[in-house]
Amino acid sequence: MERRDKHNYYLDIATTVLERGTCLRRNYGSIIVKNDEIISTGYTGAPRGRKNCMDLGYCRREQLQVPRGERYELCRSVHSEANAIISAPRRDMIGATLYLAGRDCKTGELVHDATSCAMCKRHIINAGIAKVIVRRDENNYEIFDVEKDWIENDDSLGDKLGY
């Protein structure tokens, strides 16, 4: 039996974390790792004390037929990346790696084109996280260098649009 590489090991843990998610569309799991130590975990769910979509039995964005990646202000959930960041001290996140995995709730399949939204990218940048590793399938992943990919060469945060 071949030993699992570290990135897939941590992505397997993030995949387990997403099982706690309460979204009816897609659930994500995130873990923040530094020096081979898990700093925190996070999954998709409503803020503490508020009802989740699972509890309510409906998704407002789905009712309104909002396409994926749009109108997140209508969503009840806090994203997994934000929940992981909220649960960790910044000093432990500086230079750390965030692992992200997602699963489609209707099909049960991994989200092969998972990515952090613009707001989560901002949180990740401010937290001082150095890399984000996103699961593409059971054994493959994509590595993002936050400085290079999301600060220097990413127009999605509005920098080059005059915001």
C-alpha positions, -999 to 999 in steps of 0.1 A, spaced: 0 0 0 13 34 -10 14 62 16 -9 91 10 9 124 1 5 152 26 -16 175 5 -42 147 -2 -40 138 35 -51 173 45 -76 175 17 -91 142 30 -95 159 64 -111 190 47 -135 166 29 -145 151 62 -150 186 77 -174 195 49 -197 167 61 -207 191 90 -219 217 64 -256 227 64 -260 242 30 -285 226 6 -265 235 -26 -228 229 -19 -209 222 13 -172 231 17 -147 222 43 -115 241 51 -85 235 73 -56 258 80 -23 240 85 11 254 96 42 234 102 22 202 98 -2 212 126 -39 218 120 -46 253 133 -84 254 127 -112 240 106 -143 255 91 -174 243 72 -203 260 55 -231 270 78 -252 297 93 -238 320 120 -240 305 155 -275 305 169 -292 311 136 -312 285 117 -294 268 88 -310 261 54 -311 224 64 -332 234 95 -355 256 74 -358 231 45 -350 256 18 -323 277 2 -332 313 -5 -307 316 -34 -321 284 -49 -357 297 -46 -347 328 -65 -326 308 -90 -295 327 -83 -266 313 -103 -235 300 -85 -210 327 -75 -236 355 -74 -256 374 -47 -239 358 -17 -255 384 5 -287 364 1 -271 333 16 -276 323 52 -242 306 54 -207 317 64 -182 302 40 -159 275 53 -128 296 47 -142 324 68 -152 300 95 -117 285 96 -101 320 97 -125 332 125 -114 302 146 -77 308 144 -53 334 158 -37 355 130 -2 349 143 -8 312 136 -21 318 101 8 339 88 26 317 62 0 289 67 -18 268 40 -55 266 37 -69 234 22 -104 235 6 -127 208 -6 -163 210 -18 -192 186 -24 -224 192 -44 -253 183 -22 -276 170 -49 -251 147 -67 -228 139 -39 -198 146 -62 -168 167 -53 -169 202 -67 -142 199 -94 -140 237 -101 -141 248 -64 -125 282 -57 -127 308 -30 -151 337 -36 -138 373 -38 -148 379 -1 -130 348 11 -100 357 -10 -99 390 9 -101 372 43 -74 348 33 -51 376 21 -57 396 54 -51 365 75 -16 361 61 -22 327 46 5 319 20 -11 291 0 -45 277 -8 -48 241 -20 -81 231 -36 -93 196 -42 -102 188 -78 -109 151 -74 -100 123 -50 -63 125 -59 -57 158 -77 -55 194 -65 -45 229 -75 -21 250 -55 -26 288 -54 2 311 -42 -17 338 -25 9 365 -31 14 357 -67 -20 345 -78 -44 365 -57 -25 397 -49 -2 405 -78 -21 388 -107 -58 387 -98 -83 413 -111 -113 397 -94 -109 418 -63 -115 450 -81 -80 465 -79 -77 472 -116 -113 484 -120 -108 515 -98 -125 503 -67 
